């Protein structure tokens, strides 16, 4: 599973998630910190990433475009990196099922 953390999620989360999600990165680490969401969505599409975000934009884009990019939508306010990593680690099995199921394009995770 390749996770692409949106720019509103700290790059520090990568180090905390790497043992669970070996192919995790963050948009800033790819030189895309100031990139528009549409370009991040396109990058995720071309490179087979699941976008992890607080932002509704990516799910809305999927509704318009026919669900081509998987999105993990963190339904929490901007929160500490430790909370984000805890949510993703605690829901690892659910994320894996989501990744494997072609019928779903958005996984909403709550704290």
N, C-alpha and C positions, 0 to 999 in steps of 0.2 A: 504494500500500500504506500503510495507516494502522497504525502501530505504537503500542501503549500499553505503556510500560515500567512494570513493577510497582514498588511502593513500595520494594522492596529493591534497586533499581537507581537509581543517582544521577541526579538531574535534569541533571547536567553531561553525561551521555551524549547528551542531546537535541542540544546544540550540535555535538557531534562526528559525529552521524549525519545531520543535516539535509540534507547534500548528496546522500546516497544514498537517504534515506527522508524526503522533504519533509513528510510528514504524521505525523511522530513526535512524541509527547508522553510525559509521565510523570505518574503519578497525582497526585503532589504538586502539579504545575503546574495540575491541574484542581481543586484544593481537596479532594482525596480521600486525603490522606496517612494518615489514621487510619480509612479506610473498610475494612469487612470484605471479604474476598475475594469473597464471594457478590455483593456490590453492584458490585464492580469487574468481575466476570464479566458481570453484567447490563448494565452501562454499555457494555462492549465489544460485547455482542450488539446492543444498540439502535443503537450508533453505528458498527458495522462495523469495529471495530478487531481487529488481531491482538495478543494479549497476549504480551509477552516477559517471562519470569519464571525464577526459580530454583526455584519452588514447584510441587510435584506436584499441588497442589489443583486447579488449573485443568484439567489433563488428566483427573483423576479426576471432576470435575464434568461434563466432556464425555462421559465414558463413561456416566454416569448419565442425562444429558440428551439424548443422541443427537448429539453432536458439532456443536452449532450455532456455537461460537466457535473460531476458529483460535488455536493456542497455539504459540509458539516456546519450548521448554523448554531453557534453558541448563543442560546437565548438567555444570556446574563448581561448585565451592564458591564462596561469595560471594567475588568477586574484584575487582580494580581496574577502574575505569571504562575505562581504556585497553584492557584485555583483552576486556571486553564489546564495546566498539566494534570492536575488531579482528576478533572472531569474526563479528559481524554484517556488517561490510564485506567480509571475505574470503568470506563465504557469500552474498553478495548475489544471485547467479544462482540458487542453491538456494532462497533465501527467495522469490524471484520465482516460480519454478516451483511451490513450495508454495502460494503465494497463489492462483495460477491454477488449481490442481487441486482440484476439488470433492471428490475421493475421500479427501483427507487432512485431518485436523484437528489433528495434532500433529507438529511438526518438532523433533526433539531434536538440539541442536548441542553438540558437545564441543570442548574446547580443543585 
